[in-house]
Amino acid sequence: MDYPHFSDQSFFQLLSDAIHFEMLSNDTSDQYESQRFSRASIINSILTIESAANCCVSSISGPPKFLDDIEKLPSFSKFDIFSKFRESDYIDRGNNKYQKAAELKRVRDASVHPKKIKIPVELSLDHEKYEDLVELGLSFDASPMPQTKIDKSSMFWFSRDAKAALETIFEFYDYYFIDILKLKHEEVLGLLGNSLFIKEDYCMLFHQQFLEKELEYVASIGINQNFINLKCMRQLNVPWPLTKPSN
């Protein structure tokens, strides 16, 4: 890899959009618009999981074939591979924070695949002609996931579901980056954010200024998070690579 070079990563853009659209979904009085914004928020929240996993494995060095094989793994397996290189614990599959994040991935899978839903239908016929339907009554039953309570069908996504998705990903990232990996805040930002690599062991972080007010909003709606600390951006030096165990 030639130096200097710029690492353009999408994690913070996706996270910012997830927060932004949740705000819009919560603020509008138009139910249709609210649902549109909630869908955008939830999808962006889900995409941050894949983005974060790819950011982790992109920092791993090794033979090209080995790295290509890692790229084909599911997102949570990528997190475990990175934990292995950090000489840290693997994700506890029984942990509620992991289970909610994994369920969020299943919400995504359910939303993009066609499915047949059995529904009760009431038909009213024109009794004179007996051929034209003059009334069609349909009713749908929601099918929320047990952990996040987000429905399998995107037609039942509302602002409360967008908030639930945000809460889920923030809880998981706190669990993984802080509790498991025990990364410093500047290391987290260096791993997930856009960076200018000056040389092999030196990079400069780009300040995520757009996130400041959005993270304040996240706190205001009762979502706690510890893995992002933008104040540490004043310290631009970040040791690299992050796959070396912390002392």
Secondary structure, DSSP 8 states (H G I E B T S, - for coil): --SSEEE---HHHHHHHHHHHHHHHHH-S-HHHHHHHHHHHHHHHHHHHHHHHHHHHHT----HHHHHHHHTS-HHHHHHHHHHHTT-----TT-HHHHHHHHHHHHHHHHHS-------EEEEE-TTTS-SEEEEEE-----B-TTT--BSSGGG--HHHHHHHHHHHHHHHIIIIIIIS---HHHHHHHHS-EEEEETTEEEE---TTHHHHHHHHHHTT----S--GGGGG--EE-S-TTS---
